[in-house]
C-alpha cells in the first residue's frame, strides 16, 4: 500500500526522519539478545476494515490507517501513545505482549535521547495527522460504490475489479476476484495485461502497447511469494487496457476518469466549452 500526502505537516523537519532513524537503529541492533525483534514494514491483509472515503479524492487521515493496521496485526496490544501507534504501524515487532511493550519502551527512549521529547512528539503527531490518498487498499469483498467496479471475465469464474487510488496521482487499482465470493485472488490464469492507445484516437499517442505488471512484481516480489489475495495492478484514470489470454477473446476496458472536486480556496477559471460531437459514425 502506498499513500500520497495531500497536506504537509507544519513541523520544520520531515516527520519520517524520525521513523527512518528508528528503523535504522532497529536494524543495527538486530544482533542484540532480545525476545522481541523488529523487521521491516509490512503490508496489511487485503481486506482490512480500513477507513475508506466515498469522496472523489479517497483521502483519509493517516492516523486512522495506522489504528486499523495495528488492530489487525497486534490483537491485544494497545498503543499507549502516538509514538507507539506509528512505530507499530510501520514496524513488525515479534514476541509476547510483555516483550512487545519492552521493545517499544527501549526504542522510545532511544528516540527521546536522540531527538528530544518535544521534537519527537511533534514529528510523530505531524506524520499521523497527514491527510493521505492511499493507493492499493483493497475494498471489502463485493463492496461496490460509484468508484468500485466489478466486471466478470468471460469463460472464467473470476472478475476484474477496479477500485480507486490517489486521485492526485490519477491512480486506479485493478485486481482479480472470485465472482461468487468476491474474495481477491492472485493471477488466476495465464494472461497478459497491456495498456494500449485510446482506440478512438490511437494517432494521439505512441502506437505501442505496454505490458502491465503488478505492483508486487515491480518491487521484486516473485509471483509465488505474493501473499494470497494481495496482488494488485496500478493503472491510470482514463487508461485503456486489454487482457490477453491464450486461445480466448481479448477483454478490453477503459479505466474511469474521476473529476477533481472544486477547491473552495480558488475560484474556478472561466472556460467556454464548445458543443461538438465526440465521435461521428460512418
C-alpha positions in Angstrom: 0.0 0.0 0.0 1.3 3.4 -0.8 -0.2 6.8 0.1 0.1 10.3 -1.3 0.1 13.0 1.3 -2.3 15.8 0.5 -1.3 18.2 3.3 2.1 18.9 4.7 2.9 19.0 8.4 3.8 22.3 10.0 6.9 20.8 11.5 10.1 22.2 10.2 11.6 18.8 9.9 10.2 15.9 7.9 8.2 13.6 10.2 9.5 10.5 8.5 13.1 11.5 9.5 12.2 10.1 13.0 10.9 6.8 11.5 14.0 6.3 9.3 16.3 6.8 12.3 14.3 4.4 14.4 14.3 1.7 11.8 18.0 2.2 11.1 18.7 1.7 14.8 16.4 -1.4 14.8 18.5 -2.9 12.0 21.8 -2.0 13.7 20.7 -3.6 16.9 19.5 -6.8 15.3 22.4 -8.7 16.9 21.4 -7.8 20.4 19.8 -10.5 22.5 16.1 -9.8 22.7 13.0 -11.9 22.6 11.2 -9.2 20.6 12.7 -8.4 17.3 12.0 -5.8 14.6 11.6 -6.5 10.9 10.9 -4.1 8.0 7.5 -2.6 7.5 4.8 -4.9 6.3 1.6 -4.8 4.2 -1.9 -5.3 5.7 -4.1 -8.1 4.7 -6.1 -7.4 1.5 -9.5 -6.8 3.2 -8.9 -5.0 6.4 -11.7 -2.8 7.6 -9.7 0.3 6.7 -11.4 3.7 6.7 -12.4 4.4 3.2 -13.6 7.7 1.9 -16.5 7.8 -0.5 -15.4 11.1 -1.9 -13.6 11.5 -5.3 -10.3 12.1 -3.6 -10.4 9.0 -1.4 -8.4 11.0 1.2 -8.3 9.7 4.8 -6.3 10.6 7.9 -3.1 8.6 8.2 -3.8 8.1 11.9 -6.9 6.1 11.0 -4.9 3.8 8.7 -2.4 3.2 11.4 -5.0 2.4 14.0 -6.7 -0.2 11.8 -3.3 -1.7 10.8 -2.2 -2.1 14.5 -5.6 -3.6 15.4 -5.2 -6.2 12.7 -1.6 -7.2 13.4 -1.4 -6.8 17.1 -4.6 -8.1 18.8 -4.5 -7.4 22.5 -1.8 -4.7 22.1 -3.0 -1.2 22.8 -0.6 1.6 21.8 0.0 3.8 24.9 0.8 7.0 22.9 1.1 8.3 19.4 4.7 7.3 19.1 3.8 3.6 19.7 0.9 3.8 17.3 3.2 5.0 14.5 6.0 2.6 15.3 3.8 -0.5 15.4 2.1 0.6 12.2 5.4 0.8 10.4 7.5 -1.9 12.0 6.8 -5.5 12.8 7.6 -6.5 16.4 7.5 -10.1 17.4 7.0 -11.5 20.9 4.6 -11.7 23.7 2.7 -8.6 24.9 5.2 -8.1 27.7 8.1 -8.4 25.2 6.5 -6.0 22.7 5.9 -3.3 25.3 9.5 -3.8 26.4 10.7 -3.3 22.8 8.6 -0.2 22.5 10.0 1.3 25.7 13.5 0.7 24.6 13.0 2.3 21.1 11.0 5.2 22.5 13.8 6.1 25.0 16.3 6.0 22.1 14.3 8.4 20.1 13.8 10.7 23.1 17.5 10.7 23.8 18.3 11.3 20.1 15.7 13.9 19.2 14.4 15.3 22.4 10.9 14.9 23.8 9.2 17.9 22.1 10.7 17.3 18.7 9.9 13.6 18.8 6.3 14.3 19.8 5.9 17.0 17.1 7.3 14.8 14.4 5.0 11.9 15.4 1.9 14.0 15.5 2.8 15.6 12.2 3.0 12.3 10.5 -0.2 10.8 12.0 -2.2 14.0 11.1 -1.3 13.9 7.4 -4.3 13.5 5.1 -3.3 10.9 2.6 -4.8 9.3 -0.5 -3.9 5.6 -0.1 -3.3 3.6 -3.3 -3.7 -0.2 -3.0 -6.0 -0.5 0.0 -8.5 -3.2 -1.2 -12.2 -2.8 -0.7 -14.3 -5.5 1.1 -15.5 -8.5 -1.0 -18.4 -7.5 -3.1 -18.2 -3.8 -1.9 -19.5 -1.6 -4.7 -19.9 2.2 -5.0 -19.6 4.6 -7.9 -15.8 4.3 -7.7 -15.6 0.5 -7.3 -16.4 -1.6 -10.4 -16.5 -5.4 -10.8 -16.9 -7.0 -14.2 -16.9 -10.8 -15.0 -14.3 -12.2 -17.3 -16.0 -14.3 -20.0 -15.2 -18.0 -19.8 -13.9 -17.9 -16.2 -15.2 -17.9 -12.6 -13.3 -14.7 -12.0 -13.9 -11.0 -12.4 -11.8 -7.8 -12.8 -12.3 -5.3 -10.0 -11.3 -1.6 -10.4 -11.0 0.4 -7.2 -9.7 4.0 -6.7 -6.2 5.0 -5.6 -4.8 8.5 -5.3 -6.8 10.9 -7.4 -4.0 13.5 -7.2 -1.8 10.9 -9.0 -4.7 9.7 -11.2 -4.1 6.2 -9.9 -6.7 3.4 -10.2 -6.1 -0.1 -9.0 -7.1 -3.4 -10.6 -7.2 -6.9 -9.0 -8.9 -10.2 -9.7 -11.7 -11.5 -7.5 -13.7 -14.7 -7.3 -17.0 -13.8 -9.0 -19.1 -15.9 -6.5 -17.4 -14.9 -3.2 -15.9 -11.5 -4.1 -12.7 -12.6 -2.4 -9.5 -11.2 -4.1 -7.1 -13.7 -5.7 -3.7 -13.5 -7.3 -3.3 -14.1 -11.0 -5.8 -16.9 -11.5 -4.8 -17.9 -15.1 -2.3 -17.3 -17.8 -2.7 -13.8 -19.2 -1.0 -10.5 -20.2 -2.4 -7.2 -19.2 -1.4 -4.4 -21.6 -2.0 -0.7 -21.7 -2.9 0.3 -25.3 -3.6 3.6 -27.1 -7.1 5.0 -26.9 -8.9 3.0 -29.6 -11.0 6.1 -30.6 -7.9 8.3 -31.2 -4.8 6.0 -31.5 -3.0 8.6 -33.5 -2.7 10.9 -30.5 -0.3 8.6 -28.6 2.6 6.3 -29.4 1.4 3.3 -31.4 2.8 0.9 -28.9 1.4 -1.3 -26.1 2.8 -1.6 -22.6 2.7 -4.7 -20.6 1.4 -4.0 -17.1 2.9 -5.8 -14.1 1.6 -6.0 -10.6 3.0 -3.6 -8.0 4.4 -6.6 -6.1 6.3 -7.8 -9.2 7.6 -4.3 -9.9 9.0 -4.3 -6.3 10.8 -7.5 -6.9 8.5 -10.0 -5.2 8.3 -13.3 -7.0 4.9 -14.4 -8.2 4.8 -17.4 -5.9 5.8 -15.2 -2.9 2.9 -12.7 -3.2 0.6 -13.2 -0.2 -2.8 -14.7 -1.3 -5.2 -12.0 -2.4 -2.6 -9.2 -2.2 -1.7 -8.8 -5.9 -2.8 -5.6 -7.5 -2.0 -3.6 -10.6 -1.8 0.2 -10.6 -3.5 1.8 -13.7 -4.2 5.5 -14.5 -7.5 7.3 -14.9 -8.7 7.1 -18.5 -6.2 4.4 -19.5 -7.4 1.8 -21.9 -6.2 -1.8 -21.3 -6.6 -5.2 -22.8 -6.5 -8.5 -21.1 -5.0 -11.2 -23.4 -5.5 -14.9 -22.7 -4.2 -17.7 -24.9 -7.0 -19.1 -27.1 -9.6 -16.7 -25.6 -11.1 -13.5 -26.8 -9.4 -10.3 -25.7 -11.1 -8.3 -22.9 -10.8 -4.6 -23.3 -11.8 -1.8 -20.9 -11.1 1.8 -20.2 -10.5 3.0 -16.6 -13.0 5.6 -15.4 -11.9 9.2 -15.1 -12.7 10.9 -11.8 -13.3 14.6 -11.7 -11.4 16.6 -9.0 -13.8 18.3 -6.6 -13.7 22.1 -6.9 -11.3 23.7 -4.5 -13.1 26.3 -2.1 -9.8 28.2 -1.9 -9.6 29.2 -5.5 -12.4 30.4 -7.9 -12.6 28.1 -10.9 -11.2 29.5 -14.1 -13.9 30.5 -16.6 -13.9 28.2 -19.6 -16.3 28.1 -22.5 -16.8 24.6 -23.8 -17.9 24.3 -27.4 -20.5 21.7 -28.1 -19.0 19.3 -30.8 -19.7 15.6 -31.4 -17.1 13.3 -29.8 -17.5 10.5 -32.4 -19.0 10.8 -35.8 -20.4 7.4 -37.0 -20.0 6.4 -40.7 
